[in-house]
Amino acid sequence: MILTMTNGKERILVVEPDLEISDLISRQTLIPLGYQVQVVGGAAQAIQEAVKFSPEVIIANLNLTGLSGKDLLVGLNAQGIDVPVIVIADKGMEGDVIQAFRLGAADFISQPVREAEVVTAVERVLSQTRARREKEQLSRQLNQMNQELQRRVRELTTIFAIGKAVTSITDPAALFDKIVEGSVFITEADLGWLHLRDDRSKGFILSAHKNLPASVAARLNQPWDDGLSSLVALSGESFQISGDPLKRFKVAQLGQSALVVPVKVKKEVVGLLVVMRKKPQAFTANNQALLEAVADYASISLVNVRLFREMENRVRTFQEAMEAALLSERIHDELCEKINLALQQPLAVIKGNLDLLSKKTPGPLTTEQAKLLSGIQEKWQSLMELLALQGSQLLGEAAQKAALDLNEVARKAAEQFQPIARGYGVTLSASLLQKPARVLASRYQLAKAIEGLLFNALHSSQQGGKITLRLELTPDNTVKLAVQDHGVGIEAKNLPHVFEAGYNLDAGAQSAMSLGISLASIKDIVTMHGGKVGVESKPGSGSVFSFTLPLK
């Protein structure tokens, strides 16, 4: 007998031949709580279903027909199935329970089975399982981060060492060997070499190498055409090739993936750095960027003494910048504090003057002047909030939240955006609610999110177009803010990606997109406030970007 109930939460396998007990555990107790439950009557079935069902917890009666519950524990261990087992035992079976624990049982339930005891045992075991899995996941993430950090440190250390070699090694041959060795290391290549131009013949000679075959290495300090370098010397641009296309060149006998970077002095190609892999694994953009950095160092070693001394200062600056980057975390707070202190006094003066104007001390203000003054004061407050973040990113620290009216935030954002829209020949209208829509949020971050949507709409609009900002209440006790444009729209295949970091709409005729925060940052802000973002669009019909927030 197999009974399966699917609710999409944690999976529990119940091994109980008694239908009344299995019904009590599954249908009456666990399924109403949202668990996915499967019931079998014997140990043999349980082992088979454990492989297919992959439960998070197994509840098994020690008194099973045929194979016992203890046999089930032995079978699970033999099959390598690591699932916590809660055993059910009659009174007087304390010795069997102890043996079950020795065999790996996680908990036990005594007969007669009670709903509360089942729930307590399941939750207790699941909490341990969840904690273990979270720990394992964090451990994997930490391991990946450590590996990436170690790789970056190796790259920076190698670049640093090459830069130091350029300024300290006086033997050109030793310097060139160091450059090639570093190039192979940071690009994770198998071999590499350096071609330098002969000023007399204008041809290129093999000046340094690492791991070249003896037949090729014998050509050191002699002309050698690898078939690729001459093409890069003509174009002056970096070039990478791998797989079948590389087979057309004679250098294919050395490997299946190649990257060639020119070494330039005053935009003139004077050398070529080449690295290769024996397998057809293409070099990445990061590999190319690192090799180009090494090529810059190589160019320094080829200029005259005057240029060498000028470049030496740049190398030292670059080295200091790398060291400063490694210390940036430690000096970050101090730097922000200095910036804060430096701006406090002039901002205080500005605020004092603004307060004076707002009180009409110098004389009465016109309605338009008062509106402009209000906008200046709000921007001053935004600047103070930004300083309060002490240089951290917008989402780097929890912003101060307060109960506020989204109507009011949207109205001010629309008013401040009106001049920008008019400047681009676009009409902006706002449809707000008749009553307050109170939410718990950071006024600064919500304003930036709304401004970001307005800039996004402006970016997608043509001159003479129209943008509409509207608020509406939804049945699920949230408020929805939507910004609609009538621009070129977005293709359906791109809609799932518009809120991803680095995604570029690249669709509109305006150039104001850079003035607002990205859609990815807008999503981060809304998500942090417990809301959701959305987008509706059709090519040629414009787009509606929106977000919802829970009402306070």
ZIFEN-V925772 format. One record per helix or strand. SS is the DSSP state (alpha for helix, beta for strand). FROM is the first residue (numbers start at 1). TO is the last residue. Records with the same first field share a line. If there is no record, write none. Layout:
SS->FROM-TO, FROM-TO
This chain:
beta->2-5, 11-15, 36-40, 57-61, 84-89, 107-110, 191-197, 204-210, 223-223, 239-242, 257-265, 268-277, 402-405, 427-431, 438-441, 466-473, 478-485, 532-538, 542-550
alpha->19-33, 43-53, 69-78, 94-102, 115-168, 172-186, 214-217, 229-235, 243-248, 250-254, 285-300, 305-326, 328-358, 367-388, 406-423, 443-460, 492-495, 513-515, 519-528
